[in-house]
Amino acid sequence: MKIYEYQAKEVFAENGIETPSGQLALSVKEAVEKAEELDYKVALKSQVHVGGRGKAGGIKFASTKEEVEKMAEDLFNMKIKGEEVNRLLIEEQQEIKEEYYLGLTLNRSKKTDTLIFSRSGGMDIEEVAAETPEKVVKVDIDPVLGLQNFHLTPVAKAFDFDKEMSKKVAPIVKKLYEIYKNSDCLLVEINPLALLTDGSVKALDGKLEMDDNARYRQPKLLTMWDEEKEEEMELIGRQAGFVVIKLSGNVSIISNGAGLAISTLDSLQRHGINAANILDLSGGATSEKVQKAVDVVLQDSDVKSILFNIFGGITRCDEIAAGVSASLKKVPADISIVCRLQGTNREEGIKILKEAGLEAASDLEEVVEKVVKTLKGGE
């Protein structure tokens, strides 16, 4: 779950990280009014969830009323990577001496949190990381131990911070880490973290991405979430109690487990077929839950085939088959259903499917080949 920059900055400010003065504007008129309070010397910043807005022209700097009005109008008429701009952050311009990148993220392979710092902050941080990785310091943090003072030493040494600068940056890192942990974040970053000409250090931009699985214990952040920005299919799935990922193909993958879904996706792609969506049933799915899942994926107009890939443990193949059988009457004739069943009560499941006019595949390759044939009109 992502929130906008202005919302991330609200979280920063509440936790003692200094940010520039600014206000949200939802129209050109509001943008001019907010800018007037700052004597029109402002940054107009598009509020979108996609990255790269600076290079796309989504941030502009004005110094007069006329400039604010013209720039705000231009920004509200923009699309950045397909996302419409419908709100602007009107912010006081800052006199910048140096820009840094500061971020915290989850390193799944190492099972650690990772502190990332670079003296080359700003729009080109991706290029800096790719072309000059020595300019980026990464420090792994044991999530049980948490952030300690010794984690900050490599940062200070790498960038030759004097004692005064270290005293300014260290508290910000610690506060950002507290936000990262307490808000169940997958990513939190400040880019740039700026040293200003007056000697102060401020967060000039902010990004916060929360783990969707932690929504229930983050009610305050949940109020900041813009539901309209979520993919329609993903929203429909979540409201029905499923994790759904919307993709760009024409096959719906329904499986009991994310790993099984991804292996199915890979196998389809090896045959030149892309998935329209992935729906995870999780464990122990009942016939009713399967029917509900079919209802969800049928709302995706891109779907031409529904592929069930089930490996039964606590999930019973006969329950899956019963759900599939009961769903057949509501599946349009031009949408095929193919199934692979393995595991608990497989034989019973195969029998139920056979009675419904469906033949179950025994392995992944076979079920994918069935999809290929149905999409090409072979069956």
Secondary structure as UniProt FT lines:
FT   HELIX           5..14
FT   TURN            15..16
FT   STRAND          22..25
FT   HELIX           28..36
FT   TURN            37..40
FT   STRAND          42..46
FT   TURN            53..57
FT   STRAND          59..62
FT   HELIX           65..76
FT   STRAND          79..80
FT   TURN            81..82
FT   STRAND          83..84
FT   STRAND          88..92
FT   STRAND          96..107
FT   TURN            108..111
FT   STRAND          112..118
FT   TURN            123..124
FT   HELIX           125..131
FT   HELIX           133..135
FT   STRAND          136..141
FT   TURN            143..145
FT   HELIX           149..158
FT   TURN            159..160
FT   HELIX           163..182
FT   TURN            183..184
FT   STRAND          185..196
FT   TURN            197..198
FT   STRAND          201..203
FT   STRAND          207..210
FT   HELIX           212..217
FT   HELIX           219..222
FT   TURN            223..224
FT   HELIX           227..229
FT   HELIX           232..239
FT   TURN            240..241
FT   STRAND          243..246
FT   STRAND          251..255
FT   HELIX           258..270
FT   TURN            271..272
FT   STRAND          275..280
FT   HELIX           287..297
FT   TURN            298..299
FT   TURN            301..302
FT   STRAND          305..312
FT   HELIX           317..327
FT   HELIX           328..330
FT   TURN            333..334
FT   STRAND          336..343
FT   TURN            344..345
FT   HELIX           346..355
FT   TURN            356..357
FT   HELIX           364..375
FT   TURN            376..377
//
